[in-house]
Amino acid sequence: MNARALHNRRHFLGATVAAAIGVPAVIPASAWGAAWRPAPSQRVAVGMIGMGRQATLVNLRQFLAMPDVQVVAICDVDRWRLDRARGRIEEHYGRQAASGVFRGCTATIEFRDLLARRDVDAVMISTPDHWHVPMALAALEAGKDVSLEKPITRTIAEGRRLADAVRRTGRVFRVDSEFRTTPGVHRAAELVRNGRMGKVLRVTVGVPGTDIPCPPQPEMPVPPELDYERWQGPAPRAPYTEKRVHPPKSYDRPGWMRHLYYCDGMITNWGTHLNNGAMWCTDLERTGPVEIEGTGTYPPADSFWNVLVRFEVKYRFANGIEWTYRTEQPYFKIEGTEGWVYADFHKIETHPASLRDAKIGPQEIHFRRKSDKQDFIDCVKTREETLEPAEVGHRVTSLCHLGHIAIQVGKRLQWDPQRERFLNSEEANAMLDRPIHKPCESRRA
């Protein structure tokens, strides 16, 4: 986005907000009841696609707390969620308006209508995984900057298309993962990247398993508030049942996260948090391994939910690092010739213990630390690269996909991270642009 385009879009936003609440287009911050809040023309106008559990309980809350953001449009195919989100947005901005009323947020069930709006600078996509890349590509072509929930892809090939599209369009892109802003992970990255662990030898990454049974499910009537055809989108057609989608009129954990039509399960879900941190620490975030082999277990054949229950994948990188990724508990551990560092969502440990407080000098590598949302919004303004751009997100997610493919194929695979092709398996290459929609039968529980 060039400076002139940004100015024109924000001028349009100012006029739109003014029309919505009946005040002049140039609004002093005090008119909103908060002198620290920038005028509408100086805010980043955000459209949100997907207003489910993650969007409503996490993403929307964060955007509403940011004075330099205005949520101007939302989209969801579930009208109950759509109406509730719009009500929350209008209540929030209404408390800041002199009149106490705000009616300036557009709600739609069609994401293309949101992308067509001239007053939307950036979009936050928080949909089920099977919609991530189609929507992100459409947003980029519409001239929008994009924050995309992890895992950003279902296949390695679509990840390459996404990263290339970001580069071609010049848009700002951020993987919406908070893991690089977690204090322990941030500290671990600076320690390892500045050589405090010596030469890195081994990496171990853990995520929880998914031992949650689900018996066969009956077909059910589609809830009246849900546009199920739009929800399915690019996924295979299947009869509606609650555990395929999400509980009606609820923000409880959705069933689609455990079904291979829509998601790869924990191997990419939390894997794109924990592997993300470890690849950042080891400066492997823009490449991939050269060798992969893995084992895993899927649920029994009669289980409705069918993502991997347990797995262990071993990788080798060209620089000799041995990498193990398995179901255990959420953490990563990086071992080097001078010590090791352990980090998870809450803590960091080192050996020797003195490494934890090692000083990072002014001329050494430092990483900025701010929330994922603030990093995205700041880069929308400055046009800088985010802390987790598309190429990095693609490589992190690819590491998880490579493990899943190796488990499906059942053999040690050789991988060319430059060409992004397997060297010894056409069966595996066929999976590069094809989501895994069913378990490998020989690896059932």
C-alpha atoms as one frame of an Amber mdcrd trajectory, in Angstrom:
protein
   0.000   0.000   0.000   1.581   3.326  -0.980   1.172   6.390   1.207  -1.381
   8.001  -1.099  -3.560   4.880  -1.216  -3.425   4.605   2.576  -4.438   8.258
   2.912  -7.352   7.871   0.506  -8.593   4.730   2.229  -8.422   6.299   5.662
 -10.131   9.446   4.376 -12.922   7.168   3.119 -13.009   5.470   6.522 -13.306
   8.816   8.276 -16.249   9.757   6.097 -17.877   6.361   6.606 -17.593   6.527
  10.386 -18.848  10.110  10.348 -21.907   9.126   8.380 -22.547   6.209  10.700
 -22.640   8.249  13.894 -23.711  11.641  12.564 -20.610  13.737  13.273 -18.150
  15.659  11.054 -15.663  13.637   8.991 -12.721  15.103  10.924 -13.344  13.765
  14.425 -11.258  14.987  17.368 -10.138  12.168  19.610 -12.025  13.792  22.472
 -15.266  13.213  20.568 -14.788   9.523  21.305 -14.330  10.217  24.989 -10.627
   9.338  24.931  -7.992  11.934  24.139  -5.402   9.217  23.465  -7.418   7.647
  20.629  -6.313   8.723  17.115  -8.842  10.234  14.722 -10.549   7.711  12.383
  -8.426   8.810   9.416  -5.298   7.783  11.362  -6.480   4.312  12.341  -5.967
   1.052  10.490  -9.360  -0.188   9.317  -9.626  -3.930   9.931 -12.077  -6.428
   8.495 -12.428  -9.753  10.304 -13.340 -12.959   8.457 -14.518 -15.706  10.782
 -16.053 -14.772  14.142 -15.839 -18.087  15.974 -14.083 -19.142  19.157 -10.579
 -17.813  18.439 -11.758 -14.647  16.707 -14.264 -13.617  19.338 -12.519 -14.708
  22.528  -9.008 -13.621  21.507  -8.558 -11.688  18.261 -11.494  -9.293  18.459
 -10.754  -8.511  22.098  -7.198  -7.530  21.206  -8.172  -5.363  18.235 -10.820
  -3.521  20.232  -8.201  -2.674  22.863  -5.931  -1.055  20.258  -6.549   2.702
  19.873  -5.003   2.778  16.392  -7.400   0.136  15.008 -11.026   0.367  13.901
 -12.913  -2.866  13.205 -15.154  -1.737  10.355 -16.469  -5.006   8.888 -16.936
  -8.617   9.950 -17.898 -11.826   8.185 -19.138 -15.221   9.297 -21.421 -17.862
   7.790 -23.031 -18.388  11.217 -25.477 -15.511  11.738 -25.643 -16.060  15.499
 -21.902 -15.486  15.778 -22.055 -12.632  13.293 -24.790 -10.782  15.192 -23.121
 -11.258  18.548 -19.779  -9.979  17.251 -21.356  -6.919  15.671 -23.205  -6.190
  18.896 -19.996  -6.382  20.881 -18.160  -4.104  18.435 -20.893  -1.488  18.357
 -21.248  -1.552  22.134 -17.486  -1.036  22.508 -17.240   1.887  20.091 -20.527
   3.296  21.348 -18.989   3.775  24.788 -16.392   6.027  23.132 -18.833   8.081
  21.053 -20.219  11.342  22.416 -23.733  10.087  21.667 -23.092   6.746  23.307
 -24.245   5.001  20.120 -22.298   3.456  17.232 -23.703   1.740  14.143 -20.686
   1.683  11.846 -19.712  -2.007  11.598 -20.829  -3.913   8.508 -21.673  -7.609
   8.948 -21.862 -10.037   6.018 -21.899 -13.790   5.391 -19.931 -13.402   2.132
 -16.207 -12.747   2.592 -15.843 -11.373  -0.938 -18.207  -8.533  -0.033 -15.936
  -7.603   2.851 -12.854  -7.701   0.614 -14.562  -5.415  -1.909 -14.862  -2.609
   0.646 -12.542   0.315  -0.090 -12.375   1.314   3.579 -10.749  -1.969   4.720
  -6.956  -1.680   5.036  -6.245  -5.116   6.494  -8.008  -8.379   7.236  -7.817
 -10.868  10.067  -8.726 -14.386   8.877  -9.822 -16.732  11.673 -11.731 -19.428
   9.831 -11.367 -23.220   9.787  -8.064 -24.251   8.214  -9.467 -25.394   4.861
 -10.485 -21.804   4.090  -7.207 -20.119   5.084  -5.321 -19.956   1.791  -8.300
 -19.347  -0.552  -9.373 -16.373   1.544  -5.840 -15.065   2.058  -5.108 -15.169
  -1.679  -8.360 -13.353  -2.433  -7.507 -10.717   0.175  -4.043 -10.152  -1.292
  -5.482  -9.738  -4.785  -7.996  -7.259  -3.362  -5.111  -5.139  -2.064  -5.494
  -5.986   1.623  -2.789  -6.691   4.169  -3.367 -10.050   5.852  -3.081 -11.549
   9.308  -3.823 -15.274   9.037  -4.448 -17.722  11.836  -2.046 -20.611  12.113
  -1.718 -23.193  10.702  -1.812 -21.068   7.580  -2.013 -23.938   5.046  -3.345
 -27.422   4.390  -0.635 -28.329   1.859   2.959 -27.421   1.083   2.144 -26.333
  -2.476  -0.536 -23.889  -1.422   1.908 -22.462   1.109   4.332 -21.763  -1.712
   1.553 -20.076  -3.711   0.682 -17.933  -0.710   4.262 -16.856   0.010   4.810
 -16.031  -3.661   1.575 -14.038  -3.804   2.612 -11.957  -0.799   5.929 -11.208
  -2.474   4.283 -10.374  -5.814   1.571  -8.104  -4.398   3.798  -6.355  -1.859
   1.227  -6.755   0.899   2.057  -7.046   4.597   1.471 -10.543   5.975   1.576
 -11.855   9.544   1.054 -15.397  10.791  -1.300 -14.919  13.721   0.654 -16.828
  16.350   1.586 -15.301  19.670   4.470 -17.703  20.263   7.208 -15.277  19.174
   5.979 -12.755  21.729   5.996 -15.209  24.636   8.756 -14.006  27.020  10.533
 -17.357  27.317  10.555 -18.041  23.594  11.723 -14.507  22.809  14.574 -14.891
  25.300  15.470 -18.348  23.962  15.682 -16.981  20.413  18.123 -14.267  21.424
  20.250 -16.691  23.436  20.532 -19.333  20.723  20.905 -16.928  17.808  23.748
 -15.187  19.656  25.626 -18.436  20.220  25.109 -18.892  23.965  24.346 -22.610
  23.469  27.360 -23.061  21.198  26.813 -25.114  18.060  23.276 -26.502  17.998
  23.214 -30.286  17.824  19.679 -31.426  18.643  16.163 -30.018  18.842  13.185
 -31.695  20.506   9.658 -30.337  20.080   6.590 -31.622  21.889   2.848 -31.064
  21.524  -0.140 -32.679  23.264  -1.805 -35.744  21.805  -5.487 -35.933  20.879
  -6.873 -38.998  22.644 -10.500 -37.901  22.332 -12.851 -40.608  21.004 -15.831
 -39.755  18.827 -18.233 -42.475  17.684 -19.949 -42.382  14.289 -22.239 -39.364
  13.993 -25.755 -39.183  12.536 -26.780 -36.688   9.889 -28.596 -33.738  11.481
 -30.677 -30.797  10.267 -28.529 -27.766   9.524 -29.104 -25.051  12.163 -31.085
 -22.165  10.623 -28.369 -19.629  11.479 -25.626 -21.559   9.598 -24.933 -21.346
   5.855 -23.450 -24.830   5.693 -22.698 -24.739   1.978 -20.552 -21.639   2.418
 -18.924 -23.183   5.494 -17.832 -26.260   3.506 -16.373 -24.139   0.722 -13.378
 -25.946  -0.864 -13.732 -29.056   1.357 -15.369 -32.324   0.197 -19.158 -32.315
   0.506 -20.472 -34.223   3.525 -23.762 -34.314   5.441 -24.105 -31.900   8.324
 -23.581 -33.105  11.860 -22.718 -30.943  14.831 -19.317 -32.505  15.539 -18.240
 -31.799  11.963 -18.621 -28.043  12.437 -19.101 -26.364  15.838 -21.712 -26.495
  18.596 -24.669 -24.257  17.665 -24.916 -20.947  19.514 -21.720 -21.637  21.425
 -18.001 -20.897  21.461 -17.078 -24.365  22.720 -14.187 -26.111  20.972 -15.228
 -27.053  17.423 -15.236 -30.556  15.964 -13.704 -29.521  12.626 -10.302 -29.293
  14.348 -10.281 -33.094  14.602 -11.487 -33.997  11.116  -9.135 -34.378   8.153
 -11.519 -32.719   5.705 -10.830 -29.403   7.424  -7.681 -29.660   9.540  -4.600
 -31.829  10.020  -5.029 -31.926  13.788  -2.401 -31.342  16.429   0.534 -32.052
  14.117  -0.064 -28.666  12.455  -2.239 -26.974  15.066   0.094 -26.672  18.054
   2.984 -27.781  15.886   2.958 -24.383  14.208   3.453 -22.815  17.637   6.231
 -24.995  19.034   8.140 -25.699  15.818   7.781 -22.017  15.057   9.710 -21.060
  18.175  12.394 -23.680  17.628  12.921 -22.768  13.958  13.215 -19.113  14.943
  15.828 -19.938  17.575  17.925 -22.058  15.224  17.660 -19.698  12.209  16.071
 -22.469  10.132  12.833 -20.582   9.554  13.388 -20.023   5.822  14.465 -23.519
   4.842  13.545 -27.105   5.635  14.997 -30.503   6.484  16.680 -32.828   4.010
  15.460 -36.077   5.554  12.222 -37.063   7.318  10.793 -40.248   8.764   7.859
 -40.688  11.105   5.425 -43.008  12.795   1.949 -42.230  14.022  -1.393 -43.642
  15.059  -4.837 -42.631  13.814  -8.127 -43.440  15.604 -10.023 -46.680  14.868
 -11.866 -46.938  11.568 -15.275 -46.225  13.119 -14.169 -42.952  14.749 -15.758
 -39.823  13.298 -12.821 -37.657  14.324  -9.824 -39.008  12.430  -6.723 -36.823
  12.873  -3.501 -38.294  14.262  -3.718 -39.398  17.885   0.019 -39.864  18.515
   3.118 -39.385  16.401   6.882 -39.081  16.366   8.787 -37.557  13.476  12.557
 -37.324  13.072  14.176 -34.781  10.753  17.733 -34.064   9.707  18.769 -30.648
   8.393  21.608 -29.970   5.981  23.684 -28.393   8.773  23.554 -31.652  10.735
  20.912 -30.698  13.317  18.819 -33.674  14.412  15.207 -32.672  15.099  12.569
 -34.764  16.887   8.901 -33.744  16.879   6.453 -35.830  18.912   3.288 -35.917
  20.985   4.222 -35.395  24.614   3.653 -31.985  26.207   4.035 -28.489  24.695
   7.679 -27.385  24.756  10.860 -27.190  22.770  14.400 -27.948  23.877  17.506
 -26.911  21.975  20.790 -28.631  22.864  24.175 -27.291  21.872  27.821 -27.846
  22.615  27.739 -25.268  25.446  24.380 -26.009  27.066  20.668 -26.255  26.428
  17.524 -24.135  26.616  13.953 -25.290  27.290  10.926 -23.084  26.608   7.159
 -23.449  26.594   4.172 -21.115  26.827   5.037 -20.103  30.381   8.695 -20.584
  31.280  12.293 -20.876  30.165  15.050 -23.022  31.661  18.719 -23.312  30.719
  21.714 -25.452  31.532  23.898 -24.166  32.921  21.397 -21.975  34.778  23.628
 -18.912  34.334  22.857 -18.898  30.601  19.328 -17.739  31.290  20.556 -14.319
  32.419  23.415 -13.997  29.942  23.696 -10.421  28.704  22.987  -9.774  25.024
  25.285  -6.980  23.870  24.135  -3.938  21.894  25.869  -5.163  18.725  24.352
  -8.652  18.914  21.057  -9.918  17.504  17.965  -8.439  19.161  14.342  -9.136
  18.263  11.516  -6.701  18.832   8.922  -7.906  21.288   5.301  -6.861  20.939
   1.988  -8.649  20.594   1.258 -10.418  17.321  -1.585  -7.970  16.618   0.514
  -4.872  17.352   3.351  -6.233  15.224   0.902  -6.651  12.347  -0.710  -3.229
  12.714   2.624  -1.440  13.091   3.905  -3.103   9.917   0.731  -2.137   8.050
   1.713   1.451   8.845   5.453   1.201   8.199   5.376  -1.440   5.405   8.130
  -3.360   7.185   8.239  -7.147   7.300   6.416  -8.664  10.262   8.100 -10.907
  12.806   6.484 -13.956  11.165   5.976 -13.220   7.461   4.507 -15.525   4.816
   7.743 -17.258   3.821   8.510 -18.103   7.441   4.956 -19.252   8.115   5.075
 -21.434   5.019   8.341 -23.097   6.094   7.152 -23.656   9.662   3.875 -25.200
   8.514   5.704 -27.228   5.869   7.824 -28.873   8.562   4.605 -30.185  10.110
   3.173 -31.261   6.733   6.402 -33.092   5.901   6.038 -35.127   9.075   2.420
 -35.950   8.301   3.306 -37.050   4.766   6.159 -39.229   6.030   3.757 -40.967
   8.423   1.282 -41.571   5.594   3.924 -42.937   3.210   5.671 -45.007   5.879
   9.251 -44.620   4.667  12.275 -42.369   5.133  11.935 -39.446   2.740  14.609
 -37.292   1.139  13.564 -33.637   0.718  14.993 -30.807  -1.352  14.103 -27.618
   0.585  15.037 -25.361  -2.349  12.888 -27.093  -4.974  10.365 -28.239  -2.338
  10.178 -31.723  -3.803  10.804 -35.223  -2.485  13.767 -36.930  -4.115  12.779
 -40.541  -3.501   8.985 -40.813  -3.502   6.463 -39.816  -6.154   3.767 -41.009
  -3.774   4.880 -38.319  -1.339   5.171 -35.711  -4.105   1.538 -36.375  -4.999
   0.600 -35.146  -1.510   2.297 -31.758  -1.902  -0.838 -30.185  -3.367  -3.442
 -32.561  -1.978  -4.770 -32.283   1.589  -4.747 -35.517   3.557  -8.458 -36.287
   3.800  -8.323 -39.764   5.273  -5.942 -41.721   7.499  -3.534 -44.292   6.194
  -5.410 -47.513   7.011  -2.273 -49.430   8.004  -1.690 -46.911  10.838  -5.099
 -47.114  12.493  -5.229 -47.713  16.235
